[in-house]
Amino acid sequence: MINADTDRIARLRQAMLQGRHGRHRIFMPADWDVRDRDCPLVERKAHAIAMLVDRMPAFIEPDELIVGGRTIMGRRGGGLEALERPNHPSKESLEYCCPRYARDEELERLGRGEGGSQGHYVPNYPKVMRLGFGGIIAQATQRLAGETIASRRDFLRAVIIMFQSAAALANRYAALADEQALDASPERAAELHEIAAVCRHVATDPPATFHQACQLAFFLHLITVIENYSLLSQGRMDQYLLPFYAACDADRAALLLRCLLIKLNDMGDLKLGDVSYDGMDNVIVGGLLPDGRDGVNDLTYAILDAAGELKLPNPQIGARVHRGSPPRYIHRLAELSTSHMGQLAFYNDDAFVPALEGVGYSPADARDYVLDACQDVLIDGKSSFFVLAAVTLTGLFQQVLAEADDSWTFEQLLEYFKRRVADNITDCVRHYNARENVDGRETISPLPFLSGTMDDCIDKALDITQGGLRFNDKGMMVSAPVTAINSLAAVRAIVFDRKEATLSQLQAALAADWQGHESLRQKCLAAPKWGNDDDYVDLLGKEVIEFACREILTHRTASGARVLSGVHQPHPWGAGTCYTATPDGRRSGEGIPVTLSPANGTDRSGPTAVMKSVAKIDPMLSQWNNALLMSFHPSAVRGREGLAKFTHLLQAFFAMGGMQLQLNVVSAQTLRDAQREPEKYPDLVVRVWGMSARFVELCKGYQDDVIARTEHQL
């Protein structure tokens, strides 16, 4: 890029980090309400979102070329709440859709706050790029003309309302740009008139230029966020924007791409519980194309370069790799991973594609997988696998251990644990099936805008929440696995093999949170731990996890859809506060590991041993999720030799069958310094689990958890 463009990006980035756009936000007026409108609920939902989109203040900041932003907020304590929209469900609708809440004093809040993320979605960007907002309106209008079922006509009218509102928003920004041009410098006035022309074009027509494509992508993201709140993905950006990028001047394209990526941090100054909204959206790059060719292209490298330069938490970069990925691509990913780019994660096509094919997906669909807002797999434009339920291994093992007595053998304990796992999976599916929308009934939180982007919802005239997607399969998590594995190994070692304690003595120590039992705790801490390539513990983990995955795969939903298996533990510090002491030596309330990552400080045999432990689990059994998070000291990857070793390590993990790899390359000392003097480390981004965040914005519990992770050398 030319110097002027570099300066512009620096200013835009700084303005975004400082949250200057926040001055345009207002609290939603209390009288914004559509409950009294005489139309079906799905149409009222569309009118509610349209009211917000049509009335929220528009703004264009200095230097911006990609425009838009959410400016209507709610109140949450002393802060802002993004989950806010005009009330649309009537009391009758709430009682029908949510009978368990019918007499709840929070009924009114339920109506106002409905529509929080029901799933981690990926809008169908390729379809919207192909048709534009106007094309989707035309598709829904044509389908409406031939539909006779009233409820389906209601849905199609809601889609039309939503996309007409999207078009109106684009036209409002066009008018604002022309208005601002009247008082701007000649140079900025020309830019504003171009912005106006871009917005007017994408209001109705599919994009023809890279600027139009980037602007349409952001409008699509913005309205989907408003409808669905958060936790979205931009999908395979290096594929659907490629035709427009290839026809654009290189410097201009680089500028526009950076403007778009900065815009995707629009809600980064807001909080979602203990973490920020930033680092929760994925952009997917690389990987196999549906026809089996490699998808890496010039835009892939441009996205990686832009993200590496900006060093913002959003978007996360999900890099798909396979045995035929170009060496240059793998090298560039390794370079970025070693440069404090904690928002980069790897996904192995050579594992995920066969796993998806193994449960019945076509090769073309399996190769076109994307990642949601976290680290879960979906089929682009055709599915929403998130989430049926979670089977929590640590909690179940705690229950089993509490029921055991000194007469039990280890084999009895293990088999009873597996039986409880199987029963829990069956119960989870039964509970889901009891509430699954198999008859297309009205739901309180329809998503007509998102549904309109997807491949089949308009053709079926069914919302996503009513079964409109081509694949209605759901995923089930095997969660909290590593603490359960380490606990099982400790019980086998201390109680049964070494006979250094009885089950009842161990139970007493756990009930006391190890108080007065420190000697026994030290023995349990010293027992074999997952992540050291030790079959004593690894094969126990393999047996239990694979058993759970196989059990999950035997089930179907009430509609006959598949139940997919995944291994995932999000919120490791927060989840740990829910568990009492465990036999691995962990105290009550301490954090638990991320997914398949070793417990903090227990992986003492080097990074290759960690990877070997994880790779012992059959990848064919995990279609939906399966991740390893590791930390490396920067000195390990310094220089050409360090980078080469690191690259070989990545390739070795994937060759072993490793599925997902998330990385932090930062020293614990740097993190402690950032904790002590946060003002000096505003740009330090770390991977927390399936999301990334600026380290200094994490609560202390998560900061301490990241600091405690093992720093590997090579």
Secondary structure as UniProt FT lines:
FT   HELIX           3..17
FT   TURN            18..19
FT   HELIX           20..24
FT   STRAND          26..27
FT   TURN            30..31
FT   TURN            35..36
FT   HELIX           41..55
FT   TURN            62..63
FT   STRAND          72..76
FT   TURN            77..78
FT   STRAND          79..81
FT   HELIX           91..97
FT   HELIX           99..101
FT   TURN            102..103
FT   TURN            105..106
FT   HELIX           107..113
FT   TURN            114..115
FT   HELIX           125..145
FT   HELIX           150..181
FT   TURN            182..183
FT   HELIX           186..204
FT   HELIX           210..228
FT   STRAND          232..235
FT   HELIX           237..240
FT   HELIX           242..246
FT   HELIX           250..263
FT   TURN            264..269
FT   STRAND          271..272
FT   TURN            273..274
FT   STRAND          275..276
FT   TURN            278..279
FT   STRAND          282..286
FT   TURN            290..291
FT   HELIX           298..310
FT   STRAND          316..321
FT   TURN            323..324
FT   HELIX           327..337
FT   TURN            338..340
FT   TURN            342..343
FT   STRAND          344..348
FT   HELIX           349..358
FT   TURN            359..360
FT   HELIX           363..367
FT   STRAND          369..371
FT   STRAND          377..379
FT   TURN            380..382
FT   STRAND          389..392
FT   HELIX           393..403
FT   TURN            406..407
FT   HELIX           410..435
FT   HELIX           448..453
FT   HELIX           457..460
FT   HELIX           464..466
FT   STRAND          474..479
FT   HELIX           481..491
FT   HELIX           492..497
FT   HELIX           503..511
FT   TURN            512..516
FT   HELIX           518..526
FT   TURN            530..531
FT   HELIX           535..553
FT   TURN            558..559
FT   STRAND          562..567
FT   HELIX           572..576
FT   TURN            577..578
FT   TURN            583..584
FT   TURN            588..589
FT   TURN            595..596
FT   TURN            600..601
FT   HELIX           607..615
FT   HELIX           619..621
FT   STRAND          625..632
FT   HELIX           634..637
FT   HELIX           639..655
FT   TURN            656..657
FT   STRAND          660..665
FT   HELIX           668..676
FT   HELIX           678..680
FT   TURN            682..683
FT   STRAND          685..687
FT   STRAND          692..694
FT   HELIX           695..697
FT   HELIX           700..708
FT   STRAND          711..712
//
